[in-house]
Amino acid sequence: MAADQYYQYYEERTPTGVWYIDQLLGGGFKRGEIYLIAGEAGQGKTIFSLQFLKTGAELYDEPGLYITVDEPSEDVKRGVKSSLGWDLDAFEEQQKLIFVDLRTHFKAYSQSEKVVADPREIAKVIMDNVKKFGIRRLVVDPIAPLLITSHTDVLWVREYMRELVFQLRRLRDVTTVMTSEIPTGENKISRFGVEEYLAGGVIKLELQEYRGFVFRVMFIRKMRWTAVRPQKLVFEIYPQYGIYVIDRLENFMKSIDRFYLDVTQQYGQQEYQQYALAK
């Protein structure tokens, strides 16, 4: 299907580039809304974000802005090029993807823990780039370093985040993805426990183990203004393509159950365990 036909079909939506998700959400994320992608380190948050931007630049002529907060943009581009084969420099040269290392605009924050970042000033840097390049897709990866200041009061963090989100919502035609890294072993959605309340949608990326197999799971936890129930999907990350949803978690586990019964009945429990470990 041609890109323009695909776009017209999803007129009020912003396709993410993850085909299954776009179909499930009636075309993708709601245009102009803010979404949170959460998970422990290494679960695919940055890849999801870049796939979202790459899809807009490549298929829909929608310029994207990637705000990196704690990792140089050159390292990010180098990483996805070596692991996935994505050459984002070409899109950057065409000004279809704009990379901004936000911390370089606020060097004082890294030099003194007592300095407090103003969300309006941060939003201004973002909005100036949005207007300059006609941005339609925005990624802040991750959001937590913008909130880590001398304040430890959750109420202060909530108000800071609310002000920042309010400023971003003024960009009515810009769909925003924020990422949040969850500390390893903690059972929550975001670092401060407030980001998910302000986002229109929340997706959590995690690992799960079943019968010796370890696999990636995407938990669609919240989707405001979209008729979709919370559910878990098994996904994988492939070179060139990126994130690909394999099946719903319950279906995937049933397939493992069938495989488990077949192997153990024919060869025994030990052979199954060896196979599962090899995978």
C-alpha positions in Angstrom: 0.0 0.0 0.0 1.3 3.4 -0.9 2.3 5.8 1.9 -0.3 8.4 1.0 -3.1 5.8 1.0 -1.9 4.5 4.4 -1.8 8.0 5.7 -5.3 8.9 4.6 -6.7 5.8 6.2 -5.2 6.9 9.5 -6.0 10.6 9.2 -6.3 11.3 12.9 -3.5 8.9 13.9 0.2 8.8 13.9 1.6 5.4 12.8 4.3 4.1 15.1 6.0 1.8 12.6 5.1 -1.3 14.7 2.5 -2.8 12.4 0.6 -4.8 15.0 0.4 -1.8 17.3 -0.9 0.5 14.5 -3.6 -2.0 13.6 -4.6 -2.5 17.3 -4.8 1.2 18.0 -6.8 2.0 14.9 -3.9 3.5 13.0 -1.3 4.3 15.6 -1.0 7.0 18.4 -3.6 9.7 18.5 -2.2 12.7 16.7 -1.1 15.5 19.2 -1.1 13.2 22.2 1.8 12.4 24.6 2.9 8.8 25.2 5.2 7.1 27.7 7.4 4.1 26.8 8.7 2.6 30.1 11.0 -0.3 30.9 14.2 -1.4 32.5 17.5 -0.8 30.7 18.0 -2.6 27.4 14.3 -3.5 26.7 14.0 -1.5 23.5 12.7 1.9 24.5 15.1 3.9 22.3 14.6 1.5 19.4 10.8 2.0 19.7 11.3 5.8 19.8 13.6 5.8 16.8 11.3 3.5 14.8 8.5 6.0 15.5 10.6 8.8 14.1 12.1 6.9 11.2 8.6 5.8 10.1 7.4 9.4 10.0 10.5 10.6 8.1 10.6 7.7 5.7 6.9 7.1 4.8 4.9 10.2 5.7 7.3 13.1 5.2 6.8 14.1 8.8 10.0 15.6 10.3 10.9 14.2 13.7 12.9 15.7 16.7 14.9 13.4 19.0 15.8 15.0 22.3 18.5 13.0 24.0 19.2 13.9 27.6 21.8 11.5 29.0 23.5 10.0 25.9 25.2 11.8 23.0 23.1 11.6 19.8 26.1 10.4 17.9 26.3 7.3 20.2 22.6 6.7 19.6 22.9 6.8 15.8 26.0 4.7 15.8 24.3 2.1 18.0 21.2 1.6 15.8 23.4 1.6 12.7 25.6 -1.2 14.0 22.8 -3.3 15.5 19.9 -2.7 13.1 21.5 -1.2 10.0 19.5 2.0 10.2 21.4 4.9 8.7 19.8 7.9 10.3 22.4 10.3 9.1 20.7 10.4 5.7 17.4 11.6 7.3 19.3 14.1 9.3 21.0 15.6 6.2 17.5 16.0 4.7 16.3 17.6 7.9 13.7 14.9 8.3 15.3 13.9 11.6 16.7 16.5 14.0 18.9 15.4 17.0 19.3 17.7 19.9 21.6 17.0 22.9 19.5 18.9 25.5 22.0 18.7 28.3 24.4 20.8 26.3 21.8 23.6 26.6 21.8 23.3 30.4 25.5 22.7 31.3 25.0 24.4 34.7 22.6 21.6 35.8 25.4 19.0 35.5 27.8 21.2 37.4 25.7 22.0 40.4 23.0 19.8 42.0 21.4 22.9 43.5 20.4 24.4 40.2 16.8 23.6 39.3 15.8 23.3 35.6 12.8 25.4 34.6 10.4 23.3 32.6 9.3 26.4 30.6 12.9 27.0 29.5 13.3 23.3 28.5 10.0 23.5 26.6 11.1 26.7 24.8 14.2 24.9 23.5 12.0 22.1 22.2 9.4 24.5 20.7 12.0 26.6 19.0 13.2 23.5 17.2 9.7 22.3 16.4 8.9 25.6 14.7 12.2 25.9 13.0 12.0 22.5 11.3 8.2 21.9 11.1 8.4 19.0 13.5 5.4 16.6 13.6 6.9 13.8 15.8 8.9 14.4 19.0 10.8 12.1 21.3 12.3 12.9 24.7 14.6 10.0 25.6 14.6 9.7 28.6 12.4 12.1 30.6 13.8 11.3 34.1 17.1 13.3 33.9 15.0 16.4 33.4 13.3 15.8 36.7 16.4 14.8 38.7 17.4 18.0 40.5 17.8 19.0 44.1 14.1 18.4 44.7 13.1 15.1 46.1 9.5 16.1 46.9 7.2 14.0 44.7 4.6 16.8 44.7 7.2 19.2 43.3 8.1 16.6 40.6 4.5 16.2 39.8 4.0 19.9 39.3 7.2 20.2 37.3 6.1 17.4 35.0 2.6 18.8 34.7 4.0 22.2 33.6 6.3 20.5 31.1 3.5 18.4 29.6 1.2 21.4 29.5 3.8 23.2 27.4 4.2 20.2 25.1 0.5 19.9 24.7 0.5 23.4 23.1 2.1 21.6 20.1 -1.3 20.3 19.0 -0.1 18.7 15.7 3.0 17.1 17.3 2.8 13.6 18.7 5.2 13.1 21.5 6.9 10.0 22.9 8.7 10.1 26.2 10.7 7.2 27.6 11.2 6.3 31.2 13.8 3.9 32.6 12.5 1.7 35.5 15.2 0.8 38.0 16.0 -3.0 37.8 13.8 -5.1 40.0 11.2 -2.4 40.8 7.6 -3.1 40.0 6.4 0.3 38.7 5.9 2.1 35.5 8.1 5.1 35.8 11.0 6.5 37.8 8.9 8.9 39.9 5.5 7.3 39.7 3.9 10.4 38.2 4.7 10.4 34.5 2.1 7.8 33.6 -0.7 9.9 35.0 0.0 12.8 32.7 0.6 10.7 29.5 -2.3 9.8 27.2 -0.9 6.3 26.7 1.6 4.1 28.5 3.4 1.1 27.1 5.8 -1.0 29.3 8.6 -3.1 27.8 9.8 -6.0 29.9 11.3 -9.5 29.9 9.3 -12.6 30.9 10.3 -16.2 31.5 8.1 -19.3 30.9 9.1 -23.0 30.8 12.8 -22.0 30.4 12.2 -19.5 27.6 12.9 -15.8 28.1 11.2 -13.4 25.7 10.3 -9.7 25.4 6.8 -8.5 26.3 5.1 -5.3 25.5 2.4 -4.3 28.0 -0.2 -1.9 26.7 -1.3 -0.5 30.0 -3.2 2.7 29.1 -4.5 4.2 25.9 -6.7 7.3 26.4 -9.3 7.9 23.8 -8.7 4.6 22.2 -11.0 1.5 22.4 -8.3 -1.0 23.4 -8.1 -3.1 26.5 -4.9 -3.5 28.5 -3.0 -6.5 27.1 0.5 -8.0 26.8 2.2 -8.8 23.4 5.3 -10.8 22.7 7.8 -9.0 20.5 11.3 -9.3 19.1 13.8 -6.9 17.6 15.1 -7.7 14.1 17.9 -6.1 12.0 16.6 -3.6 9.5 13.0 -3.9 10.6 13.2 -3.1 14.3 10.4 -4.0 16.7 8.0 -6.7 15.5 5.1 -8.1 17.5 4.9 -11.9 17.3 1.6 -12.6 19.1 -0.4 -12.0 22.1 1.2 -13.3 25.3 -1.5 -15.9 26.0 -1.3 -17.3 22.5 2.5 -17.4 22.7 2.5 -19.3 26.0 0.0 -21.8 24.7 2.4 -22.5 21.8 5.2 -23.1 24.3 2.9 -25.5 26.2 2.3 -27.5 23.1 6.0 -27.6 22.3 6.7 -28.6 25.9 4.3 -31.5 25.8 5.5 -32.7 22.4 9.2 -32.7 23.3 8.8 -34.2 26.8 6.6 -37.0 25.6 9.0 -38.0 22.9 12.4 -37.3 24.4 11.9 -36.4 28.1 12.3 -33.5 30.4 16.1 -33.3 30.3 16.1 -32.9 26.5 13.5 -30.1 26.7 15.5 -28.2 29.2 18.7 -28.4 27.1 16.7 -27.1 24.1 15.2 -24.2 26.1 18.6 -23.2 27.5 20.1 -23.3 24.0 17.4 -20.8 22.8 
